[in-house]
Amino acid sequence: MSIQTTDIPFSGPPRHRLLLLTRRYLQQAAIVGVAVALVVWFGCSVRHALAQKGIQFSFGYLWNSAGISLSEGVVIAFEGLRPILRPFSSTDTNAQALLAGLGNTLKVTLSAILLSTAFGTIVGIGRLSTNWLVRNLSFGLVECVRNTPLLIQIVFWYFAVVLRFPPADAASSWFGGLIASRSGVFLPGIAVSDVASPVSWSLLVCGFGAAFAALFVGHRATKAALCAASAAAVTGSIIVGFPLALDLPVATRFGANGGTVLTPEMTAILLAIVVNSSAYVAEIVRGAIDALPKGQWEASAALGLSRSHTLRDIILPQVFRVVLPSFANRYISLTKDTSLGIAIGYPDLFNVSGTVSNQTGRNLEGVIIVMLTYLVLSWIISACMNLINARANARGGS
Amino acid sequence: MNVVALRWVHRNLFAKPFDAVLSVFVIPISAWVIYAFAKWVLVDARWHVLTGSMRVLMVGIYPVDQLWRAWFSVTVLSAMLGAGLGLSMQPPRRLLAVLAILGAAAGIIASFSVGAAHGALITASAWIGVGVWQAVSLSVRARRLAAPAMLLGLAAIFFVFSPPGLETWGGLLLSVILTLTTSVLTLPFGILLAFGRQSRIASLRVICTAYIEIMRSVPLILVVYWIWIVVPLLAPNTSVPSLLRGMAGFALFYAAYVAEYVRSGLQALPKGQVEAANSLGMSTWTINVDIVLPQALRVVVPALVGQVLDIFNGATLVFIIGLTDFLRAGQMILADPQNSGRIYEIYVFLLAVYFTVGATITYASRRLEAYLARGAR
């Protein structure tokens, strides 16, 4: 819709009409012309400047050997025909370095999305608690986080918290499986046994597949059948010889063995982004709960439901339908925020691309690749959230 | 009195079994945290690291013999801040008195650590800020003059502050000036983009929409870095200072966000107004400038004030192009081996300053929202 005027009337004499049409097309042509001229000018000057330095704009450098090392990051390689994941080594190509960086970005992003959604929802509910202390603590947390820059939070978590953990040989061990030390945080992991038969593997995969499908099926009987099938498949795989096992880390003199390890950088950026994002998620959740009609609380209280029952069965299901678009925005911001890992040396996509650019002098190409990647990531996130949103709102139907 | 307190505790902390359980867990933990923090602040912390390095934190590596320029800028800034706060909320008299006393206290503390002249200057600029606040909030004419006066103030700061070289700017003052300049620059550009996105000319609409969407889905740090590397390629024979390149990056990035805010304001406007103006025979330009824009901007002023906070927090990212902002200045102090153990003192101070500024801006934006909502009713 145009703000300015109603549309130009096309009812005048033919000559007048022709004039208007011509003017309109000239307008369009002028704008497109200016835009094209700007882009051409931009391209020409950049090309000229690069030519003076003896550089040609091309993406060929991606296939050269990188010659850099990353503190973490995996690449896909082929052993015969079987794809395997192995740590990045300096003989890999620049493209593989960028992919390893992208992998690190995705690792932080996905973990942060899951953790901050859960934690943020809890804090958001905490802000509406009937307990004065909990309510005000949640409020204080949200205010502190939202009024300070994320960068200083990341730097603080890294230098003032994670690097102040006890050294590896004196590392504390909590709950049997979690070791926090200066050289990283060790979590229980999942170990894959080598002796498991293909039968148990395929049963397990079928079980997970059925459970995943059950999530997306609306029909109740089908859902039950899928759940049963999933349970049967997993049970079968346990009987045949379960291929997965819990792998607890054990503290040793020089760190820890076994389990999954989070490097200090990864720990710091994950902590910072989860805490930061949780504050925003909490505000979204609180806003959505506040926006629900008060009558719902009163009606369910009149029916004799407790506050926790009301929250779980009446409020939250409605809230999650409302907050999904806001969550999508939040997740996109969170993805962009991971680029701040460069401040503490976390090898995310932006950081790796910077290193590669420094090595090769390909700043422009590097930035273009990173920009396009972030664009695509944003699109993927909003597409996924739109899909979930459409499903959630179709089922409720209002 | 005791009974009242007990009743309050019962109602607010132990009203229901679940609340009681929560309280039993939360009270000891928070008491311990408060005790540990208070003990650290009052007993363990060595705050002299701050008094010794305050100059670096505030102005970075700005030459010592030119510091009067920085002081002038601080005075103008405090007047501008006072005017901004005065415009955004009607100040209670008590708050003004408290602020004036706080300014004097800060001046006295400063006169012990950095000299009596600086102490007097701090007191004076705090009082000037409060005075301008009071003046602006009283007079309608002052409100109308506010925008040009702010621009004039900004220009004065640039004029006085820049002779020693833009690359010597640093510290908190750099963050603040970057924030103010960017906030001013984004506004016209963002408004143009918003109108472009709503235009009936298809090509303009497509270009503006694409620009906004692209800027909104890439990180700020990437945009700043990209402008920084592209500008020397576009202007090979002139060297543009990093600060200006950084400002350009910030302005281009945040303009997309301003455009979205303004668009929401444009959409909130009843269509009948434009139609009525049309039927009066007003030109498109007059309609947009005199009728549409003032009302649309009025709706989004709180959002724009909130955006200033975003820009201030984002200003820490200029480390990527080598500028020494407030955070970077703090890290520079920690890089000195003499101060390496004082990491918590520095970071707590940085966080406290950011929090104070942030909380003030949030508060102002909230007051403004309530104030405007009352006016529109």
Interface residues (C-beta under 8 A of the other chain):
Chain A: M1 S2 I3 Q4 T5 T6 D7 R24 Q27 Q28 I31 V32 A35 F42 S45 V46 H48 A49 L50 Q52 S129 T130 N131 W132 L133 V134 L137 E143 C144 R146 N147 T148 P149 L150 L151 I152 V155 F156 F159 A160 R307 S308 I332 K336 D337 S339 L340 I342 A343 F350 G354 N363 L364 V367 V370 M371 Y374 L375 S378 W379
Chain B: N12 L13 A15 K16 F18 D19 L22 S23 V26 I27 S30 F195 Q198 S199 R200 I201 A202 S203 L204 I207 I214 S217 V218 P219 L220 I221 L222 Y225 W226 I229 V230 P232 L233 L234 P236 L266 V274 E275 N278 T284 I287 N288 V292 L309 F312 N313 G314 A315 T316 L317 F319 I320 L327 Q331 I343 Y344 Y347 L350 L351 Y354 F355 V357 G358 A359 T362
